[in-house]
Amino acid sequence: MLLKVCRWRFMLRSMTVLIVVIILFGTIYLTHLSERQIEMHEPSSDDDYKIKEFHHGNLVIINIINKTRDKEVINRLNIQLDNDVWIPDDGYNITGWPQDTDVAGNNITGWPRDIVPNIVHYVLFGQRKISYVHMLSIFSVVRIQKPEVIFIHCDCHKMDDDDENWHRILNFVNATNRYVIHINEVMIPTEIYGKKIGPYPNFHGGDITRFRTLRKFGGIYLDNDVFVCQSLNGFRKFEFTLGWEVGEFLGNQVMIGNRNARFLKFTLDSYREYYPDEWYYNAGELPTIAILNKYPQLIHRVKRKFGYDASVTCPYFYKEYHSDWQSEFYAFHMIARGNEISWKGSHVSGKKIIL
């Protein structure tokens, strides 16, 4: 009898413990679910909060659009243009570089002479070999843009000795007996305004470096997979030039600017609100909503012709035939990582580049 009572008490206690555990975990789950629902639906409309996932090569990229957060960020940055008068920076003692920097101009009609040096910049982190696509980009720059100097800003002091593409570039450049290509060793940034850079260190570090490079030297920045179709010299009379489609965020694959450009200063300042988990927030989204939407006069705006919209340029460049393709665009963003197209559009995704 005593044994039966003990068993009954044990079962009762076990059931009590089980019920308590179920209630506890149920409460935790409901609380988490409630917080998630609040987090996902707190903004006033579906347009206020979106999570976009897309692919860049083997990377899965998460983009977050949170208009409520954006308003708070913009208010904290409080970017203000003191006045609308801007004087180009002094020259760099480069042949033909003008010194009369007090001549007036604007970003619609430009200045009466070039205010941006004919220097081309690339940024290359995490590798010591030049891809085939990057080689094509450099060939197009030498043949069409004809810069005084090409800089490759790299976290190395030289390319690998067995880099066949690099040797082809050197032979091509040296054969012109005119142009110079130079590797500028630079450390990849690991933090900005006290915040660690990640989880895309090479990409976010590259974004910061491209802005810092133009701030230091001025000139023309190109992504490694940008093919130049026409001379960019016509844009060298503007304070700062970039591609910016209507209703879209700016594209920073092609940027042309004076080192004293106000947009550069404001963009680097905006990294005080750095969001490491978001792919393009600080490089494109935040400068658009916090700077350009407020002060569009800071740049010369190019639509379509810098060729960075993958849904348009990839079919146009890789699939369709256009006899006038070089006159239609100033540049093409080839949307490539290594020798493979990274845009996931139909009939183009994953195509090997063999040109």
C-alpha positions in Angstrom: 0.0 0.0 0.0 2.8 2.4 1.0 4.5 1.6 -2.3 1.4 2.5 -4.3 1.1 5.8 -2.4 4.7 6.7 -3.2 4.2 5.9 -6.9 1.1 8.0 -7.0 2.9 10.9 -5.3 5.9 10.6 -7.7 3.5 10.6 -10.7 1.7 13.7 -9.3 4.9 15.6 -8.8 6.2 14.6 -12.3 3.0 15.8 -13.9 3.2 19.0 -11.9 6.8 19.6 -13.0 5.8 18.8 -16.6 2.9 21.3 -16.5 5.1 24.0 -15.0 7.7 23.4 -17.8 5.0 23.6 -20.5 3.6 26.8 -19.1 7.1 28.3 -18.7 8.2 27.5 -22.3 4.8 28.5 -23.6 5.0 31.9 -22.0 8.5 32.4 -23.4 7.4 31.4 -26.9 4.3 33.7 -26.8 6.4 36.6 -25.5 9.0 36.1 -28.3 6.2 35.8 -30.9 4.5 38.9 -29.6 7.8 40.9 -29.7 8.5 39.6 -33.2 5.1 40.7 -34.4 5.5 44.1 -32.8 8.9 44.4 -34.4 7.7 43.4 -37.8 4.4 45.4 -37.8 5.0 48.4 -35.7 5.6 50.8 -38.7 2.5 52.4 -40.2 2.5 50.5 -43.5 4.0 47.6 -45.4 6.3 50.1 -47.2 7.8 51.2 -43.9 9.4 47.9 -43.1 10.8 45.4 -45.6 13.4 42.7 -45.5 14.9 42.0 -48.9 17.1 39.0 -49.6 19.2 38.8 -52.7 22.3 37.0 -53.9 25.7 38.4 -54.9 27.7 35.5 -56.1 27.8 33.0 -53.2 26.7 35.6 -50.7 23.2 35.9 -49.5 22.6 39.6 -48.8 20.0 41.0 -46.4 18.7 44.5 -47.0 16.4 46.1 -44.5 14.2 49.0 -45.3 12.8 50.6 -42.2 11.5 54.1 -42.8 10.8 54.7 -39.1 14.4 53.9 -38.2 15.6 56.0 -41.2 13.8 59.1 -40.0 15.5 58.8 -36.6 18.9 58.3 -38.2 18.5 61.3 -40.4 17.5 63.4 -37.4 20.6 62.3 -35.5 22.9 63.0 -38.4 21.3 66.4 -39.0 23.3 67.1 -42.1 23.2 70.8 -42.9 24.6 72.7 -45.9 26.0 76.0 -44.5 25.8 77.8 -47.9 25.5 76.9 -51.5 28.8 78.5 -52.6 31.5 75.9 -53.4 35.1 76.5 -54.6 37.0 73.6 -56.3 40.1 72.3 -54.6 43.5 73.4 -55.6 45.5 71.4 -58.2 47.9 68.5 -57.7 50.7 69.8 -60.0 49.5 67.4 -62.7 50.2 68.5 -66.3 47.4 70.8 -67.5 45.7 71.0 -64.1 44.1 74.4 -63.7 44.9 76.7 -60.8 42.1 79.3 -61.2 39.9 77.6 -58.6 37.8 80.6 -57.9 35.8 80.4 -61.1 32.1 79.9 -60.5 30.0 77.0 -61.7 27.4 74.4 -60.6 26.5 70.8 -61.0 24.0 71.3 -63.8 26.1 73.2 -66.3 29.4 72.5 -64.7 32.5 74.7 -64.3 34.2 76.3 -67.4 37.1 73.9 -67.2 38.0 70.5 -65.7 38.0 70.5 -61.9 38.6 66.7 -61.5 42.0 65.1 -62.3 42.1 62.4 -64.9 43.1 59.7 -62.4 41.3 56.3 -62.2 41.0 54.4 -58.9 40.2 50.8 -58.2 40.0 49.1 -54.8 41.0 45.5 -54.4 40.8 43.8 -51.0 41.3 40.1 -50.0 43.0 39.0 -53.2 46.4 39.3 -55.0 45.3 38.4 -58.5 43.5 40.4 -61.2 40.4 38.7 -62.5 39.7 38.5 -66.2 36.8 40.9 -65.8 39.0 43.4 -63.9 41.6 43.1 -66.7 38.9 44.0 -69.3 37.9 47.0 -67.2 41.5 48.3 -67.1 41.9 47.7 -70.8 38.8 49.7 -71.5 40.1 52.5 -69.3 43.5 52.7 -71.0 42.0 52.6 -74.5 39.1 54.9 -74.0 39.6 57.1 -70.9 43.4 57.5 -71.3 44.1 58.6 -67.6 47.3 60.0 -66.5 47.5 57.4 -63.7 45.6 54.2 -62.7 45.8 53.4 -59.0 44.9 49.9 -57.6 44.4 50.5 -53.9 45.1 47.1 -52.4 46.0 45.4 -49.1 49.1 44.1 -50.7 52.3 45.7 -52.2 52.2 43.7 -55.4 50.2 41.1 -57.4 51.2 37.5 -57.3 54.2 36.6 -59.5 52.1 34.0 -61.4 49.2 36.3 -62.0 48.9 36.0 -65.8 46.3 38.7 -66.1 48.5 41.2 -64.3 51.4 40.6 -66.6 49.1 41.1 -69.6 48.0 44.4 -68.1 51.6 45.5 -67.6 52.5 44.6 -71.1 49.5 46.4 -72.5 50.1 49.6 -70.4 53.9 49.6 -71.1 53.3 49.2 -74.8 51.5 52.6 -74.8 54.7 54.2 -73.4 52.3 56.8 -71.9 50.2 55.6 -69.1 51.2 54.5 -65.5 49.5 51.9 -63.4 50.5 51.9 -59.7 49.6 49.6 -56.8 49.0 51.7 -53.6 49.2 49.5 -50.5 46.5 50.4 -48.1 45.1 48.6 -45.0 41.5 47.5 -45.1 39.5 49.4 -42.5 38.4 47.3 -39.5 36.3 49.9 -37.8 34.6 53.3 -38.5 33.6 55.7 -35.7 34.4 53.1 -33.1 32.2 50.4 -34.7 33.7 47.2 -36.1 33.2 46.5 -39.8 31.3 43.3 -40.6 30.0 40.8 -41.5 31.0 41.9 -45.0 34.5 43.3 -44.2 36.0 43.3 -47.7 32.9 44.9 -49.2 32.2 47.5 -46.5 35.9 48.2 -46.1 36.0 48.7 -49.9 33.0 51.1 -49.7 34.7 53.2 -47.1 38.1 53.1 -48.9 36.6 54.3 -52.2 35.1 57.4 -50.5 38.3 58.1 -48.6 40.4 57.7 -51.7 38.3 60.2 -53.7 38.4 62.5 -50.6 42.2 62.3 -50.7 43.0 62.4 -54.4 39.9 63.2 -56.4 39.4 61.5 -59.7 37.4 58.7 -61.2 36.5 55.6 -59.1 35.4 52.4 -60.9 34.3 49.1 -59.5 36.6 46.3 -60.8 33.8 45.0 -63.1 33.0 48.3 -64.8 33.6 48.5 -68.5 34.1 52.0 -69.9 32.4 52.6 -73.2 32.9 56.3 -73.8 35.3 58.9 -72.4 34.2 60.2 -69.0 36.0 63.5 -69.5 32.8 65.4 -69.9 32.0 64.8 -66.3 35.3 66.1 -65.0 33.9 69.7 -65.0 31.4 68.8 -62.2 32.0 68.8 -58.5 30.7 65.2 -58.2 29.0 62.8 -60.6 27.3 59.5 -60.0 24.4 57.4 -61.3 21.1 57.9 -59.6 17.9 56.6 -61.1 14.5 58.0 -60.3 13.0 56.4 -57.2 16.1 54.4 -56.5 19.2 54.6 -54.3 22.4 56.0 -55.8 24.9 53.7 -57.5 28.5 54.0 -56.4 30.0 51.8 -59.0 31.1 54.8 -61.0 32.0 58.0 -59.2 33.7 61.1 -60.5 34.6 64.0 -58.3 36.8 66.7 -56.9 38.5 65.7 -53.6 36.8 68.7 -51.9 33.3 67.7 -53.0 30.7 68.3 -50.3 29.0 65.0 -51.0 32.1 63.1 -50.1 32.5 64.8 -46.8 28.8 64.3 -45.9 28.9 60.6 -46.9 31.9 59.9 -44.7 30.3 61.8 -41.9 27.2 59.7 -42.3 29.1 56.6 -41.3 28.6 57.8 -37.7 25.4 55.8 -38.2 27.0 52.6 -39.4 24.9 49.5 -39.7 27.3 46.6 -40.3 24.6 43.9 -40.9 23.1 45.7 -43.9 24.7 45.3 -47.3 24.2 48.7 -49.0 22.8 50.9 -46.3 25.8 53.1 -45.6 27.2 53.0 -49.1 24.1 53.8 -51.0 20.8 54.0 -49.1 21.7 56.4 -46.3 23.6 58.9 -48.6 20.5 59.0 -50.8 17.9 59.6 -48.1 20.0 61.8 -45.8 22.0 63.8 -48.3 20.8 63.7 -51.9 17.1 63.8 -51.2 17.8 67.0 -49.2 20.5 68.5 -51.3 20.4 67.1 -54.9 22.4 70.1 -56.1 25.5 68.5 -54.6 26.0 66.1 -57.5 25.6 65.9 -61.2 23.0 63.2 -61.7 23.3 60.6 -64.4 20.4 58.3 -65.2 20.8 54.9 -66.9 24.0 55.7 -68.8 26.4 54.5 -66.1 24.9 51.0 -66.7 24.6 49.7 -63.1 21.0 48.5 -63.2 21.5 44.7 -63.6 18.0 44.0 -64.8 18.6 46.3 -67.8 22.4 46.0 -68.4 22.9 42.3 -68.0 20.5 41.3 -70.8 21.7 44.2 -72.9 25.3 43.4 -72.4 25.3 39.6 -72.4 22.3 38.4 -74.2 20.9 40.9 -76.7 22.4 42.4 -79.8 22.8 46.2 -80.0 25.0 47.7 -82.7 25.1 51.0 -80.9 25.8 49.7 -77.4 28.9 51.9 -76.9 27.0 55.1 -77.7 24.1 54.1 -75.5 26.2 53.9 -72.3 29.2 55.6 -70.8 30.0 52.5 -68.8 28.6 49.0 -68.1 28.6 47.4 -64.6 29.3 43.8 -65.7 27.9 42.5 -62.4 30.6 39.9 -62.1 32.5 38.2 -59.3 35.6 36.5 -60.6 34.6 35.3 -64.1 31.0 34.6 -63.4 28.0 36.9 -63.6 26.5 37.3 -60.2 23.1 38.7 -61.2 20.4 36.1 -60.7 18.2 37.1 -63.6 16.7 34.6 -66.0 18.9 33.3 -68.9 21.9 35.2 -67.5 22.5 33.9 -64.0 25.7 32.0 -63.5 26.9 32.5 -67.0 30.6 32.2 -67.5 32.3 35.2 -69.0 34.4 34.2 -72.0 35.1 37.1 -74.2 
